[in-house]
Amino acid sequence: MGNDVGNRVFTIPNALSFIRLALVPVFLALIVAGEDLLALVALVVSSVTDYLDGVLARRLRQVTRLGQLLDPAADRLFIFAALIGLALRDIIPWWFVAIVVARDLMLLVIGVVLANVGYGPLPVHHLGKVATLCLLYALPIIMVGWAFPATIAVTDPIGWAFAIWGAFLYWWAGVIYAIETRRVVKISLTERAPASDTLND
């Protein structure tokens, strides 16, 4: 079946994902150095490998659990790298970085809570996917304005519109994950509760 998920590590799609991960520190270093055009090139290369690993995973029937973990991890790392790099250059404020990072810290805590009651990660909500996409668009658009100053009057408002909307959806999805986690934990505790002696008589 084409939808089977395997446990292989060494596959072509996974190799592309590792290349994408390796580009993250390069991307961050270029942003910090003010090499915005080269940073955008690195981001384009990353986007191409992201597209190719998804296509090849399906066509070659090489969808793996590792690949399913690497893809969202690379997305988040690129977002973090862009946030940190742009904040260090005072292009975006640190409070915006804190908003995005705090949400992912909350998800980390949720993951620990779920693991403690014997559950794996919750399914990715579509709002979370849209939020990530907004942020992945927002930061490069803002960077385009700094790479090509003549465009900043257009790119800045568009980039910030995506950024603010993305951060809002990011937290909205986070609240949904928290509510679902509460429900799952409640069910788990109910199932584990010892039966009443009175009921067993």
C-alpha positions as CSV (number, residue, x, y, z in Angstrom):
1,M,0.0,0.0,0.0
2,G,1.3,3.5,-0.9
3,N,0.1,4.9,2.5
4,D,2.1,2.4,4.6
5,V,4.5,4.1,7.1
6,G,7.8,2.4,7.4
7,N,10.6,2.4,9.9
8,R,13.5,2.9,7.5
9,V,16.1,5.6,8.2
10,F,18.2,5.6,5.0
11,T,15.8,6.7,2.3
12,I,16.0,9.4,-0.4
13,P,13.3,11.5,1.2
14,N,14.9,11.3,4.6
15,A,18.3,12.3,3.0
16,L,16.6,15.4,1.6
17,S,15.2,16.1,5.1
18,F,18.6,15.9,6.6
19,I,20.0,18.3,4.0
20,R,17.1,20.7,4.9
21,L,18.0,20.4,8.6
22,A,21.7,21.1,7.8
23,L,20.7,24.3,6.1
24,V,19.1,25.7,9.3
25,P,22.4,26.9,10.9
26,V,23.6,28.2,7.5
27,F,20.4,30.1,7.1
28,L,20.7,31.6,10.7
29,A,24.3,32.6,10.1
30,L,23.5,34.4,6.9
31,I,20.6,36.3,8.5
32,V,22.8,37.4,11.4
33,A,25.5,38.4,9.0
34,G,23.0,40.6,7.1
35,E,23.3,38.4,4.0
36,D,19.6,38.5,3.3
37,L,19.7,37.6,-0.3
38,L,21.9,34.5,0.3
39,A,19.6,33.6,3.3
40,L,16.6,33.7,0.9
41,V,18.5,31.5,-1.5
42,A,19.1,29.0,1.3
43,L,15.4,29.2,2.1
44,V,14.4,28.5,-1.5
45,V,16.7,25.5,-1.6
46,S,15.1,24.3,1.6
47,S,11.6,24.7,0.2
48,V,12.6,22.8,-2.9
49,T,14.0,19.9,-0.9
50,D,10.8,20.0,1.3
51,Y,8.6,19.7,-1.8
52,L,10.8,16.9,-3.3
53,D,11.0,14.8,-0.2
54,G,7.2,14.8,0.0
55,V,6.7,13.9,-3.6
56,L,9.4,11.2,-3.6
57,A,8.2,9.7,-0.3
58,R,4.8,9.0,-1.9
59,R,6.0,8.0,-5.4
60,L,8.8,5.7,-4.1
61,R,6.6,4.4,-1.2
62,Q,9.2,5.6,1.2
63,V,6.9,7.3,3.8
64,T,8.6,6.7,7.1
65,R,8.0,7.6,10.8
66,L,11.3,9.4,10.9
67,G,10.3,11.5,7.8
68,Q,7.1,12.4,9.4
69,L,9.0,13.8,12.4
70,L,11.8,15.5,10.4
71,D,9.5,17.5,8.2
72,P,7.6,19.5,10.9
73,A,10.8,19.8,12.9
74,A,12.6,21.4,10.0
75,D,9.7,23.8,9.5
76,R,9.9,24.9,13.2
77,L,13.7,25.2,13.2
78,F,13.6,27.5,10.1
79,I,10.9,29.6,11.8
80,F,13.0,29.8,15.0
81,A,16.2,30.6,13.0
82,A,14.4,33.4,11.1
83,L,12.9,34.8,14.4
84,I,16.2,34.7,16.3
85,G,18.2,36.1,13.4
86,L,15.8,38.9,12.6
87,A,15.4,39.8,16.3
88,L,19.1,40.0,16.8
89,R,19.2,42.6,14.0
90,D,16.2,44.5,15.6
91,I,14.1,43.8,12.5
92,I,11.4,42.1,14.6
93,P,10.7,42.7,18.3
94,W,11.7,40.1,20.9
95,W,8.1,40.0,22.3
96,F,7.0,38.5,19.0
97,V,9.7,35.8,19.3
98,A,8.5,35.1,22.9
99,I,4.9,34.7,21.7
100,V,5.9,32.0,19.2
101,V,8.4,30.2,21.3
102,A,6.1,30.2,24.4
103,R,3.4,28.4,22.3
104,D,5.9,25.6,21.3
105,L,7.1,25.3,24.9
106,M,3.4,24.8,25.9
107,L,3.2,22.0,23.3
108,L,6.4,20.4,24.7
109,V,4.7,20.3,28.2
110,I,1.6,18.9,26.6
111,G,3.7,16.2,25.0
112,V,5.2,15.2,28.3
113,V,1.7,15.1,29.9
114,L,0.4,12.8,27.2
115,A,3.4,10.6,27.4
116,N,2.9,10.2,31.1
117,V,-0.6,8.8,30.5
118,G,0.5,6.5,27.7
119,Y,-0.5,8.6,24.7
120,G,1.6,9.7,21.7
121,P,1.5,13.1,20.1
122,L,-1.9,14.5,19.2
123,P,-2.8,14.6,15.5
124,V,-1.8,17.9,13.9
125,H,-4.8,20.2,13.7
126,H,-5.4,22.1,10.4
127,L,-5.2,25.4,12.3
128,G,-1.7,24.5,13.3
129,K,-0.7,23.8,9.7
130,V,-2.2,27.1,8.5
131,A,-0.4,29.0,11.3
132,T,2.9,27.4,10.4
133,L,2.4,28.2,6.8
134,C,1.6,31.8,7.6
135,L,4.8,32.2,9.6
136,L,6.8,30.4,6.9
137,Y,5.5,33.0,4.5
138,A,5.7,36.0,6.8
139,L,9.4,35.9,7.8
140,P,10.8,35.5,4.2
141,I,8.5,38.3,3.0
142,I,9.9,40.6,5.7
143,M,13.4,39.5,4.7
144,V,12.7,40.4,1.0
145,G,12.2,44.0,2.1
146,W,15.6,44.1,3.7
147,A,17.3,42.3,0.8
148,F,15.6,44.7,-1.7
149,P,15.0,48.0,0.2
150,A,12.9,49.4,-2.7
151,T,10.2,46.9,-1.9
152,I,10.0,47.4,1.8
153,A,7.0,49.6,1.7
154,V,5.0,46.7,0.2
155,T,6.7,43.7,1.8
156,D,6.7,45.0,5.4
157,P,2.9,45.3,5.8
158,I,2.2,42.1,3.9
159,G,4.9,40.2,6.0
160,W,3.6,41.5,9.3
161,A,0.0,40.7,8.3
162,F,1.0,37.1,7.8
163,A,3.1,37.2,11.0
164,I,0.4,38.5,13.3
165,W,-2.3,36.2,11.8
166,G,0.1,33.3,12.0
167,A,0.9,33.9,15.7
168,F,-2.8,34.2,16.5
169,L,-3.6,30.9,14.7
170,Y,-0.6,29.3,16.3
171,W,-2.0,30.0,19.8
172,W,-5.6,29.2,18.7
173,A,-4.3,25.8,17.7
174,G,-2.4,25.5,20.9
175,V,-5.5,26.1,23.0
176,I,-7.3,23.4,21.0
177,Y,-4.4,21.0,21.7
178,A,-4.6,21.9,25.4
179,I,-8.4,21.2,25.5
180,E,-7.9,17.9,23.7
181,T,-5.1,16.9,26.1
182,R,-7.3,17.7,29.1
183,R,-10.0,15.4,27.6
184,V,-7.5,12.6,26.9
185,V,-6.0,12.8,30.4
186,K,-9.5,12.8,32.0
187,I,-10.5,9.7,30.1
188,S,-7.2,8.0,31.0
189,L,-7.6,8.7,34.7
190,T,-11.2,7.5,34.6
191,E,-10.1,4.2,33.0
192,R,-7.3,3.7,35.5
193,A,-9.5,4.5,38.6
194,P,-9.9,1.4,40.8
195,A,-13.4,0.0,40.8
196,S,-15.5,0.7,43.9
197,D,-15.7,-2.1,46.5
198,T,-19.4,-1.4,46.8
199,L,-20.0,-2.0,43.1
200,N,-18.0,-5.2,43.2
201,D,-20.1,-6.7,46.0
